[in-house]
Amino acid sequence: MARRIAPWRPWAEGLAGLICAWCLMHVGVNPPGVALDALVVVIAAARYGYVVGVGLGLIAAAVSLAIAGQGPVSLFAVFMDRSHLSQAFAYVAAGAVVGLVGDLPRVAAQRLRDELLRMHENYSQLDQRHAVLLDAKEAVDRRIVGQAQTIASLYESARELESLVPQQIPPAMLRLLARLLEIEAASVYLLEGDRLVLAAAQ
C-alpha cells in the first residue's frame, strides 16, 4: 500500500524548488530557452497533481512578474491585468495540464487500491462465514453419528429382547437403560393385581 504523503509536503517542496530556481536565475544560471521556475512547476505538477500544479503556477507567475520589474503584484492582479495575463496563463496552464495528466494514473491506482480493499473485506467476511458453516456442519455430523449409534443400539437391544423369555425381560430392560441413558441405578416393577412387585434392580 502506498505511503500517505503529508498535505504540507508538496507545497513545501514546490516553494523550496521555486526559491532555488529564482536564486539561480538571479545569479545568471539559466539554461537557454528554459525557465527554471516553470520547470519546477511542471515537475511538482507531474509528481503531486493538478491542485499543486495550478497553485505553484500562480505563485510562480506572480513572483516572476515582480522579479521582471513590473512591481509587486498579487495573484488577483495577475488575472486582472492583460499585460500579465499571457505569462500567468503559461505558468498556470503548464501546471494544470501536466497535473491533470499526472493525476490520471494516480486516480486509476487509487481505484484499484479501493477495489482491492473491498475485495479483501469481502474475502474476510466469506472466510468467517465459511468457518461458521464448517462448525455447523461438524456439529450436524456429530449428531448424525450419535443418532446412528443410538438407532443401532436400539435395534440390537430390540433383537435381544425378542429372544428373551418373560423372566429375562426386566433385567434386559435395565441393561438397555443403563447403556442408552448412562444411569447408575434403576429398578423395574411389575403390576400384579393392585400392588407393584419388584421385578429387577440394578
N, C-alpha and C positions, 0 to 999 in steps of 0.2 A: 504494500500500500504506500502511495506517495506521501512524503513528509509534508506536513502543513507548513506553509510559509507565513511568517508574521506579517500582519497588514501593513506595518510601517516599513518593512524591509525594501519593497520595490521602490518606494518614494525616496528612501534614504540612499539607495544605490544610484537611482537616477539623478538625484540632486548632486551627489558626490561626483558622478561622471560629468555632469554639466559644468560643475565648478572646475574640474580638471581640464575640460575642453576649453573653457574660456581663458584659463590661465595660460594654456599652451598657445592659444590663438593670440593672446595679448603679447607674448614674448616672440611671436613670429613663427612658431612651429605649427604649420598648417599645410598639409599636402595640397597641391594644386587641384582645384575643382572639387574639393571635398570640404564641407563644413563639419568640423568636429562635433559641434553641439547637435547638429542634425543627425549625425551618425550615432551619437549617444541615444537620442530619442528613438531612432529606428531599432537599435539593439534592445533597449528597455521594452519597447512595444512588442518585439518578437518574443521576448522572454516572459513578460508579465501580462500582455494583453492590451485590449482596446482602451480601457479606462486609464491605465498608466500612460499609454502612448499619447492619448489626447491631452492629458494633464501636463505631462512633460513638454509636449509640443507647444502648448500655450505659454508655459513658463519660458521655454527657450526662445519663442518668438518675441515675447515682451522684453526679455533681458538683452537679446541680440540687437533689437532695435534701439534700446537705450545705449548699448555699447557703441553702436554705429554713429552715435552723435545726434540722435533725434530726441534726446532728452528722456527723462524717466517717464515711462508710460505704464498705465495699469492694464490689466487683462481686458477690461471693458473698452479702453481706448483702442486697443489693437483691432477690435471688430468695428468700432465706430468711425475710425479714420480710414478713408480709402487708400491713402498713401501707405498705410501699414498693412492693409488687408491682404495683399497678394503674398507678401513674405510670411505673414502669420498663417495664411491658408496653407502654404507649402509645408511649414512645420507640423501643423495640426493634421493635414491630410496624410503626411508620411506616417505620423504616429497612429492615426486611425486605420489606415489601410493595412499597414504591417501588423497592427494589433489584432484586427479582425481575422487576418489570415492565420496569425498565430493562435487565436482563440479556437479555431475550428478543431484542430486535433485535441486540444485540451478539453473542449466540450464533449467530443466523442469519447475520450478516455474517461471522463467523469461519468458519462452514461454507462460505459462498460463496467466501471467500478460499482456504480449503483446497482446494476443488473446482477453483478457477481455477488454483491452483498445480499440482495433479495433472494437469489438462488441458494446462498449459504444458509439464510434464515429458514427458507422452505425445507432445505435438506435436514436441518436440525429438528424442525417440527416433525417431519416424516420419520426421522430416526427415533424420536421419542415415541411417536405413535406405534412404530414397529416394535419397540421394546415392550410397550404396554400390551399390544396384541400377542406378542410372543409369550409373555407371562400368563395372559388369559388362556392361550392355547395349552400351555403346560398344565394349568390348573384343570382344564377340561379333560386333558389326557389322564391326569391322576384320578379324576372322578370316574372316568370310563373304566380304567383298570380296576379301581376299587369296586365298582358295581359289577364288573365281570367276575371278579373273585367272589363277591357275595353271591351272585347267581350260581356260580359253580359250586360253592359250599352248600347252598340251599338244595341244589339238585342232588348232590351226593348224600346230603342228610335225608332227603325225601326217599332216595333209593334205599338207604339204610333202614328207615322206618318201615318201608314196605315189607322188609324181610323179617321184622321182629314179631314175636308173639306178644299178646296184650300185656303180660307182666314186664316185658323188657322196654315198653314204650316210655314210661315215665323217666327212668334213668337216662334213656337216649335223648329225651327232650331236654333234660338238664345239661347234658354234654353239648347239645346243639346251642342252647342259650349261652353257655359259658364260652363257646367258640365264637359265636357271632357277636354277642354283646359284651364279651370280656367281663362278665360278672364273676365275683369270687364265691358267693354263696347264694343258694336258691333252694326252694322246696316245691314239690308238686303234690297237691291234694286232690283226691277224687271224692265226688259227692255220692255218698251211699245213703239213700233214703233222705233223712233230714239232717245228716251230720257229715262233716268233712273228715276223711281218713287220709293220713299221710301215706303217699304212695312212694315218694323218693325224696332224698335230700342230698345236698352237696355243699 
